[in-house]
Amino acid sequence: MNRNILGAIIVLCMWIMGCAAAPTAEKAAADSEDYPAARYLTATVIGESDAEARREAVGELSRIFESRVNTEVAAVTASIMDAESDELFEKSVESRIRIESTVRIQGVTIGNVWQDPKSGSYYALAVLDRQQAAREWFEQLEQLTHQLNGELDALIGISGRLPRIIALNRILGLVIQKSAVESRLRVIGRPVMGSGDVDLKPIFSEASSLKSDSAFYVHFDGVQGKAVSLRLSRALGDNGIPVTDKDNRAAGIVRGQLDIVPLNLNNPDVRFVRATAAVKIEDADTGTRVYTISETVRKGHVDQNEAIRMAVTAVSDRVSRKLMQFLGVIGFGGTD
C-alpha cells in the first residue's frame, strides 16, 4: 500500500513539474505568434528579478541598434572626412558618433515577463513595433534634412573663423544625427532610398582645417588677471587647443576682467574676499562675440593674500570648465 502511494506521488510530481516547465517553451511559441518578426523587433533576456529582466531586455534591444548604428555612421563620416583631418577633429567626430549611437531607443515596450519555475529566473521580452518606429524616424529624418539644408544655405553668408566653425559644427552634428536615423531605419527593415545629398566633403574639410589652424589668445585685466590668463591658457593647451601670445595670430580671443573685493562679514579672525570674472569669447576676424561667461567666488582665510589666491584659483577653474564645455560643444575636442 505504501509502495503504491509513493509511486503515485512520484508520478504526480513528475506530471506537475512537466506542466510547470511547459509555460517557458509555450511562452516562446506564443510570443512568436503575438509578435511576428515581420511587424516587431524583439529581444528576450534573462534576469534574477522581474525588474532586472525588464531592464536588461530593453537594454539588449537598444544594443542591437547601438552596434550597427555606430559602425554605419562611422563608415559614412569616414567616407566624407579628409584623410589629412586633424586628430582633434577626428576625436570630436568619434565622440558625437558615440553619443548618437548610444541613445536609448524610444518606443520599446515589455511584451511579456515570466518566471522559469525550475531555475527561478525571470525572462522578459522587449518589443519594438517596426511600423510605429518607422513613422517616428521618417518624421525625424524629414526634420533633420530640412534643418541641414537650411544650415548649408546659411553658411554662404557667414564670415569669421569662429562663426564658421560654429556653423560647420552644427552641420556636422546634423549629418551624424541624420546618418544615425537612417541606420536605425535599416535595422528595422525600412531602408531609405538615396536622395542625392550635397557633397559634404568640402564642408568637413573646411571644419577640420579651421579647427586645426585656430589658436586662442587669452588676456585678463585686473591685479590678478595674469594668473587667470595663465590658468586658462594651460587648460586650453592640456585639451589640445592651440594658444598664442599674439592676438593678431589668433582665431579666437578670450578677454576677461577680474575684480577682487574684500568683504566685511563680521568675523575678525578670517579675511574674506570675492572674486568676479566677466569673460567674453570673440572671433578675431570680425570682433563678433560668440560666448560670455560670468563667475563669482567667495573665499576666506586668516591670511588676506591666501584668501585672494584661493578665490582667484577657484574662479579661474570655474571659468575654465565653462570655456572647455563651450569649446567642446562647438567642436574643439571631445563632447563627452
SULKARA-V697632 format. One record per backbone hydrogen bond with DSSP energy under -0.5 kcal/mol. CO is the residue of the C=O (numbers start at 1). NH is the residue of the N-H. E is the energy in kcal/mol with one decimal. If there is no record, write none. Layout:
# SULKARA-V697632
CO;NH;E + CO;NH;E
This chain:
# SULKARA-V697632
1;5;-2.4 + 2;6;-2.7 + 3;7;-2.0 + 4;8;-2.3 + 5;9;-2.5 + 6;10;-2.2 + 7;11;-2.4 + 8;12;-2.6 + 9;13;-2.7 + 10;14;-2.4 + 11;15;-2.2 + 12;16;-2.5 + 13;17;-2.7 + 14;18;-2.2 + 15;19;-2.2 + 16;20;-2.4 + 17;21;-2.3 + 18;22;-1.3 + 19;23;-0.7 + 21;24;-1.0 + 21;25;-0.8 + 22;26;-3.2 + 23;27;-3.1 + 24;28;-1.6 + 25;29;-1.7 + 26;30;-2.9 + 27;31;-2.8 + 28;32;-1.5 + 29;33;-1.0 + 30;33;-0.5 + 30;34;-2.9 + 31;35;-3.0 + 33;36;-0.5 + 36;39;-1.6 + 36;40;-2.6 + 39;130;-2.5 + 39;131;-0.6 + 40;42;-0.5 + 41;128;-2.3 + 43;126;-3.0 + 45;124;-2.3 + 47;122;-2.9 + 49;53;-2.5 + 50;54;-2.2 + 51;55;-2.6 + 52;56;-2.9 + 53;57;-2.1 + 54;58;-2.1 + 55;59;-2.2 + 56;60;-2.5 + 57;61;-1.9 + 58;62;-1.9 + 59;63;-2.2 + 60;64;-1.4 + 61;65;-1.0 + 62;66;-2.5 + 63;67;-2.0 + 64;68;-0.9 + 65;69;-3.2 + 66;70;-2.5 + 67;71;-1.9 + 68;72;-2.9 + 69;73;-2.8 + 70;74;-2.0 + 71;75;-1.8 + 72;76;-2.1 + 73;77;-2.6 + 74;78;-2.2 + 75;79;-1.6 + 76;80;-0.8 + 77;80;-0.6 + 77;81;-2.8 + 82;85;-1.9 + 86;90;-2.3 + 87;91;-2.2 + 88;92;-1.9 + 89;93;-2.2 + 90;94;-2.6 + 91;95;-2.3 + 92;96;-1.9 + 93;97;-2.4 + 94;98;-2.2 + 95;99;-2.0 + 96;100;-2.4 + 97;101;-2.4 + 98;102;-1.7 + 100;103;-0.7 + 105;108;-0.7 + 109;111;-0.7 + 109;127;-3.4 + 112;125;-2.9 + 114;123;-3.5 + 115;117;-0.7 + 116;120;-2.9 + 121;116;-3.0 + 122;47;-2.6 + 123;114;-2.3 + 124;45;-2.2 + 124;126;-0.6 + 125;111;-2.9 + 125;112;-0.8 + 126;43;-1.8 + 127;109;-2.7 + 128;41;-2.5 + 128;130;-0.7 + 129;133;-2.6 + 130;134;-2.5 + 131;135;-2.0 + 132;136;-2.0 + 133;137;-2.8 + 134;138;-2.5 + 135;139;-1.6 + 136;140;-2.3 + 137;141;-2.5 + 138;142;-2.0 + 139;143;-2.0 + 140;144;-2.8 + 141;145;-2.4 + 142;146;-2.0 + 143;147;-2.5 + 144;148;-2.8 + 145;149;-2.3 + 146;150;-1.9 + 147;151;-2.4 + 148;152;-2.4 + 149;153;-2.0 + 150;154;-2.2 + 151;155;-1.6 + 152;156;-0.6 + 153;156;-0.8 + 154;157;-1.2 + 155;158;-1.5 + 157;159;-0.5 + 160;164;-2.0 + 161;165;-2.6 + 162;166;-2.6 + 163;167;-2.2 + 164;168;-3.2 + 165;169;-2.3 + 166;170;-1.7 + 167;171;-2.0 + 168;172;-2.7 + 169;173;-2.5 + 170;174;-2.2 + 171;175;-2.5 + 172;176;-2.1 + 173;177;-2.5 + 174;178;-2.8 + 175;179;-2.4 + 176;180;-2.2 + 177;181;-2.2 + 178;182;-2.3 + 179;183;-2.1 + 180;184;-2.3 + 181;185;-2.1 + 182;186;-1.5 + 183;187;-1.9 + 184;188;-1.5 + 185;190;-3.5 + 186;189;-1.5 + 198;200;-0.6 + 200;204;-2.4 + 201;205;-2.6 + 202;206;-2.3 + 203;207;-2.2 + 204;208;-2.4 + 205;209;-2.4 + 206;210;-3.0 + 207;211;-2.1 + 208;212;-2.2 + 209;213;-1.5 + 211;214;-0.8 + 213;215;-0.9 + 215;251;-2.7 + 215;252;-1.8 + 216;244;-2.4 + 217;254;-3.4 + 219;256;-2.0 + 221;258;-2.2 + 222;225;-1.5 + 224;228;-1.5 + 225;229;-2.5 + 226;230;-2.3 + 227;231;-1.9 + 228;232;-2.6 + 229;233;-2.5 + 230;234;-2.2 + 231;235;-2.0 + 232;236;-2.3 + 233;237;-2.4 + 234;238;-2.6 + 235;239;-1.1 + 236;239;-0.7 + 236;241;-2.6 + 237;240;-1.8 + 240;242;-0.6 + 242;216;-2.0 + 246;249;-1.7 + 247;250;-0.9 + 251;284;-2.8 + 252;217;-2.4 + 253;255;-0.7 + 253;282;-2.7 + 254;219;-2.8 + 255;280;-2.7 + 256;221;-2.8 + 257;259;-0.5 + 257;278;-2.2 + 259;276;-2.7 + 261;274;-2.7 + 263;265;-0.8 + 263;272;-0.8 + 267;270;-1.2 + 270;272;-0.6 + 271;301;-2.0 + 272;263;-3.0 + 273;299;-2.3 + 274;261;-2.6 + 275;297;-2.7 + 276;259;-2.6 + 277;279;-0.5 + 277;295;-2.3 + 278;257;-2.1 + 279;293;-2.6 + 280;255;-2.5 + 280;282;-0.5 + 281;290;-3.0 + 281;291;-1.2 + 282;253;-2.4 + 282;284;-0.6 + 283;287;-2.6 + 288;283;-2.7 + 291;281;-3.1 + 293;279;-3.4 + 295;277;-3.0 + 297;275;-3.1 + 299;273;-2.6 + 301;271;-3.5 + 302;304;-0.5 + 303;307;-2.1 + 304;308;-2.1 + 305;309;-2.5 + 306;310;-2.6 + 307;311;-2.2 + 308;312;-2.7 + 309;313;-2.5 + 310;314;-2.4 + 311;315;-2.6 + 312;316;-2.2 + 313;317;-2.2 + 314;318;-1.9 + 315;319;-2.3 + 316;320;-2.6 + 317;321;-2.3 + 318;322;-2.0 + 319;323;-2.6 + 320;324;-2.7 + 321;325;-2.3 + 322;326;-2.3 + 323;327;-2.6 + 324;328;-2.3 + 325;329;-2.2 + 326;330;-1.9 + 327;332;-3.5 + 328;331;-1.1 + 331;333;-0.9
